Amino acid sequence: MRIPFVGPAYRLESVNQSAQRCVNLYVEQSEQGGKTQAMLVRTPGKVLRASLGNDNVRQMLPFADRLYAVAGWFVYSLDANYNPTALGSIGTRYGYLSMACNGSQVMLVDGANGWIIDIAAQTLTQITDTDFPDGVTWVRYYDGYFVVGGDGSKKFYISALNDGLSWDALDFASAEGDPGANVAGEVDHRELMLFGVNATETWVDTGVQDFPFQRAGNALVEVGCAAVASVAKLDNSVLFLGQDRRGDGIVYRMNGYTPQRISDYGVETAIRGYDTISDAIAYTYQQSGHAFYVLSFPSADATWCYDASTGLWHERAYMDQRTGQLGRDLGNCYAFFGRDHLVGDYRNGNIYALDKDAYTDAGDSIKWLRSSMAQDSENNWVFYQSFELDIEAGTGINTGQGSNPQVMLRWSDNGGHTWSNAKLLSIGRMGKYGQRAKREQLGAGRNRVWEVSGTDPVKIIIMGAMLRLAAANR
């Protein structure tokens, strides 16, 4: 019998109800029919494109034929072949950094100062205008203006038209719909969204000469933002980690002026367990028809990913090569450049391309894992005569690890609290497409949860799983 096996991460407060994990795998639904309605697909590996030293990659922004990146203190300009040129240094080494471009300048803010890259001259200059606001944490571009905010007040500020080096002390406004401070900003559909602690309001460019921005009617959203770096655009909308006066830890997607909850109880249970969520970092990208919102929690060392094409969540993780422990994904920021989906490493200055045909994190093994819903036997004992994983076989490589790829099988008879020892299933050497990943004589139990995992650098496509059962007289 075929059992429900393909599915998202959905581990609830009681694992007896649901112990589902889906790590470094995502669900792809069959649009035009197929053997099964859905399958699990391995998330992309990482291929090294550039190395900018030992400090973490804090932010990247592409424009024209250049990629601008900040690693630690230093700002770099990379050409189409990823050759870096150092443009200079800034005043901070760590922490969130925001970037925006007006076509001739790239602006950086780091919570302390502001900096301008002159694109034509390829130079870096600190903003020394005394009217530039102190302590801003985010910057966006809107109709020729750089817009900044996040200095602990309700204010946002705008530059001179087409010049991020020039600021006027009178060119600011306040989001007054709620008394909380401004946390983050985003420009979407030519509207400026100002995320406060407990509410969000929208402003528009009216073209007035003295100060062009005005509130967009009475569009006050009574949900705010819990983390400045969680705001990201995806699939013609804006996503963010939310909070209001009643609580936090829900991920929302804006539908016009209405925030729609897209996180589920499993994700929210995990977030509730994190001591700190204000440092959450998100990036988005689209690959192979899937639109992903990748949300990392640095303090909690965890990464969750929402797939807008299915509405389902999965976990992404980097495996410590010494201990085998899973932690947050390496990606700290994102840029699409030269058709490469790039992420910057949070540990060092490496920039990687996300590659569907790569099965390592730049040479480091990636662990994927899927644990299922409990196979319900109405609390009756059954003998598990065999388990067979419906997986694409024969994907082994020529030599080394992965030449005879294996899957590790474990099970739990108490809802996922404890697990059996692992059993190995072969998924076939190169070209052995008829290999069956099957194991027999797996004991007896009630409502068993199954888990499969692997680290071999090979293609992984899972269509499901089958069981052969027999009733037990006890």
N, C-alpha and C positions, 0 to 999 in steps of 0.2 A: 504494500500500500504506500502511496505517496503521501508524505506528511507536509504540513505547512512549515517551510524552512526559510525561504527567501523573504526577507523583511528588513525593516530599519532597526536602528538602535532604539530600544524602548525598555529601559531598566527602571522599574518603579520602586517606590519606597519599600514595598514588600516584593522581594524577588520571587516569592512563591506565586505571586500573580503574574509577573513578567520579568524574566531575567535576560531579555534579549540584548545582545550587543552586536554591533556591526562596525568593525574597526578596519579602516583602510579598504573598505568595500562600499559600494553604493548600489542602490536598486535602479535597474533600468527596465522599464516596462515595454512590452512588445506592442508597437503601434499598429502593426499589420498582421497580427497573429504569429504563432510560433509554437514550439514544443510546449512551452509553459507561458503563463501570462507575464512573468517577470524573471529576471536573473540578477545575480550579484556580479558586479564588475570591479576589478581591482582599480584603486585610485592611482593616479599617475606617479611615477618615480621622478627623481630629480637628476638633472645633468648639469654639471658645473659649467658656467659660462664666463665668470670673472671672479677674481678674488681681490678685495680691497683692503686687505690687512687683517688684523686680529680683532678689531672692534665690530660690534653688531651693525647690520645694515638697518638704519632707522627709517628710511623712506626712499622711494624712487618715483620719478616722474619722467615720462618720455615726451619729447616734442621734436617734430620733424625727424632728422636723422641722428639725433642725440638722445642718450639716456642720462638723466641727471640723478645722482644717488648720493646719499649721505651715510657714511660709515663712521661711527664714533664722532670725533671732532671734525672730520674732513669731508669736503664736498668735492665730488668728482663729475666729470663729463666723459661719457663713454661713446665711442663711435660705433658704427654698424657692426664692426668685428669685435666689439666689447673691449677695445683697448682703452684703458682709463687715463685721464689726465686730471691731476689734482688742481682744483681751482683755488683752494685756500681752506682755512679752518674757521670754525664758529666757536661760540663761547661755552657750549655744553657738549658733553661726551655721551650721555645716556638720556633715555626718556623719549616720550612721544614727540614727533616732529611732523609738521604739516607743510605741504607744498602746493602751489598753484601757479598757473602760467597765464599771461595775458597776450601771448604771441611774440612779444619782444623781450619779456623779462620773466624769470621764474622767481617767485618769492618763497622764502622759508621762514617759519616761526617755530621757536622751540620752547616757549613758555618763559623766556628771558628776553630775547632780542629778535630783531628781524633782519633778514639778509636778502639781497637781490643778486641774481645771476643775470648779467647782460648776455643775451643769447648771441648777438652778432659779435661782440668782443670776446666772449668766453671769459668773463671776469666775474669775481665775487666781491660784493661791496656790502658792508654793514649799513643798515638804515640809521643815519645819525640825526635825522630831523627830530628836533626836540618835541614836536607834537605827536610823534609816533607813540602809541600807547604801550605801557610796560606790561609784561607778563601775559600777552595773548598766546593762546595755545592752538588756534586753528585759523586757517586762511582759505578763502574761496575766491574765484573769479566770477564777476557778474557784470556784463555790459560795459567792459572797459575798466572797471574798478576792481581793486583788491579789497575784499571785505574780511575783517579780522574780528576776533572776539575771544571769550573764554578767559578773561582776566580776573574773574571772581566777582564782577559786577553784572548788571543786567544790560550793559551797553554793547553795541557793536560799532565799528569804525570803518570808514572807507578812505581809500587813498585818493590822490588826484587822478584825473582821467588819464589812463594809459601810462601812469608813472608811479611805481611802488616806492620810489625814494622820496616822494613829496606827500606830506600829510598836513592837514589843517585841524587844529584843536577843536573847531566847531563842527567838524564833519563826523558827527556820531548821533546815534539815537538809542533809545532804551526799549527793550521788550517789557512792557508794563502790564501785560495781561495776567501775570502772576508775580508775586514778590520774590520768587527764587532767582538765583543768579543764572546767567547764560552759561550753558555747558558746551554746546556744539552748534555748528551751522552747516547747512548744505544748500546748494542751489539745484533746483529740480524744476524742469519745465518753465524756466525763466521766472521762478519764484524763489525767494530766500526763506528757508525754513530755519528758525531760531529755536533750538532745543534748550529749554530751561531745566531746572531740577525737577519740577513737577508738571510742567506744561510746555506746549510748543505753539508758537505763532508764526504766521507767514507775512512777509513783506514783499512788495513789488516795486519795480523801477517805474516811476511816473514821468521821468524826463524833466522834472523841475530843476532849474539851474542851481539854486543854492544847495539843496540837499534832495536828491532825486527819489529817495525811498520812503514809502508809506506802508502802513499796515494794509493787508488785503481784507478789508471789511471786518467782519466779526469772526474770522476763522481762527478760533482758539481751540487747540487740542489739549484736553486735560490729561495728557500723559507726557512725561518728560523723559530725559535721557540719563542713563546711569553711567555712561562711559563715553568720553569724547571720541575715542578712536573706534567705537563700535558702529558709527554712522557710515553707511556705504550705499551706493546706488547699484541696483540690479534689476534687470527685467522690467525696465520702465517704471521703477518705483524706488523708494528709499526704505532701507531696513536699519533697525537699531535695537540696542538693548535698553529696555524701558524701565521707568520707575514713576511712581506718583505718591501721593500722600498715604496710600493704603499698602504700599509694598513695592518690591522690585523683582527683577529676575525673569521677566517675560520678554521674549523677542517679538518685535512688531514689524509689520510691513504697512506702509502708508498706502491707503486707497483713497486718493483725493485728500480730503482733510480728516479721514477716519483711519485710526490705527487698527490694523487687524492682527490678532495674535497668530503667530506662525510657529512658535515653540509649542511642544507638547509636554505632557506630564513627566515624561522620562527626562527630557532636557531640563525642565524646570526643577525636578528633584535634584539633579546633579548640581545646578547652579545654586540652589538653596544651601548646599553643603560647602560652598566656597566661602572662605572668610573675607575675601576681597574680590569685588567684581568691577570696581571703578577703573582698573587697568586693562579691561578687555580690549582686544584689538581685532578688527575685522578687515577683510578684503574680499573682493568678489571677482569672479571670472567666468567665462563661458567656454566650454570645450565639449566637442562631440554632441552638441545639442542640449547639454545640461548647463544650467546656470547655477553656480554655487556661491553661497555666502559662508565664508570660513571665519569662525569666531573663536579666537584663542583667549585663554585666561592665564596670563603669565604667572601670577601668584599661585594659582591652583595647578599649574603645569598640565593643562588640559585643552583640547581643541575639539569643537563641534562644527559640523558642516550641514547646512540646509541646502537641499536641492530644489530649486523653484520649479523644475519641470515635473517633479513628482509630489512635492510637498512633504518629503520625508527627510529625516535626519540620520547622519552617521557620524562616527568618531574618526578623527584623523590623529595619527600618533607617530612619533619618532621612537625607535627602540634603542635604548642604551646598549651598545655593543658589548659591554662587559657584563652587565647584570641581567640583560633581557627585559628590564622594566620599560613600560611604555610611558611616555610623557608627551608634552605638547608637540605639535607639528613644528618643523623648523621654520616655516614661513612667517616672517615678521611684517612684511609689506609686499605689495604686488605692483607690477607694471606689465602692460602688453606692448612689446617692442619687437619690430621686425618679424612678426608672426610668432614670436616666442611668448609664452606665458611665464613671466619671471617672478620669482620670490626671493627676498633677501633673508639670509640666515640671522636668527636672533642671537646666535652664539658668537659669530665671527663675521668677517667681511665677504663671505661667499654669496654670489648671486647664481641661482639655479634656474634652469628651464624645467617646467612641468611637462613631462613627456609620457604619453600613454604607452610607448614602446620601451620605456625604461622601468626596471623592476627593482631598483635599489635607490637609496638616498645618496646619490653621488658615490656609490661604492659600498655604502653601509646597508646591511640587510634590513628589509622592511618586513614587519610582522603584520599579517592580516588575520582577522578572527571573526567568526560568526557563531553566536550561541542562539539557539532557537527558543520558541515558545515551548512550554511543557507539552509533551505528547500525552493528551488526556486519556486516561483509562478508567475514569470515574472512580479513582482510588482503589481499583482492583489490581492485584498482582498479575503481571504478564511476563512471559519469557521473551526476551529480545533475541530472536534467532539470528538475525542479521541486520546490519545497517549498510546502506549503499549511498554514497554521495554522487549525485548526478552532476558531474563536472566535465568540462572539456578536457579530454585526455590527450596524451601524446605531445605535450608542449615542452618536453625537456629540451635542454640546450646541449651543445656538443660535448663540453668538458666541464669539470669542476662542479661546484655546488649548483644543483639544478639539472645535472645530466640524468639523474634518476629521481625526479621530484617526488616529495612525500607530503602528505597531509597528516597532521596530528589530530586524532579523535579522542575526545573525553566526554564523559557524561556525568550528570548529577541526578541522584534520586531524592534529593531534598530541596528542590526548587532553585538550585544554583548556589546554595550555601557552601557546600564542599563538592569536590570533584574527584573522579577516578584518576588512576594513572593513565598516561597517554598511550594510545595504540597508533601504529603507523599504517597509513593507507598509501599505496603507490598510485600515482596518477599518470604513469606512463612515460617511458623514455621517448625521445624524439621520434615522431611518426607512429607510435603505438596508439593509434586513435581508438582502438577497441578495448583498451585497458579499462577494467572495472575497479573503481575505488570502493572495495567492499570488505567488511569484516564480519565474521560469524561468531556465535556463541558468546553473547554479551551479557549473560546473566539475567536476573529478574529484578523487577522494581515496579514502582507506581509513578505515573506522571513524570516521565523522565525528560530532562533537558539535555540536548545534544550540543556539543561544541566542536567546531573544526577550526584549525589554524594552520599557518605555514609561514616559512621565511624564504623558501627557494625563489631565486630570481627568474620566475617564469610567468607566463600569462595565466591568469586565473579567471575563469568564468564558471559560476555555479548556477545550475538551473533548479536545484532542489535536492531532496533526499527521499529514500524509500526505506521502509522497515518491513521485516517479516516477523510476525508475532505469533505467540501461542498462549492460550489461557493457562494460568497457574492455579492449582487447587489449594490455595491458601489466602 
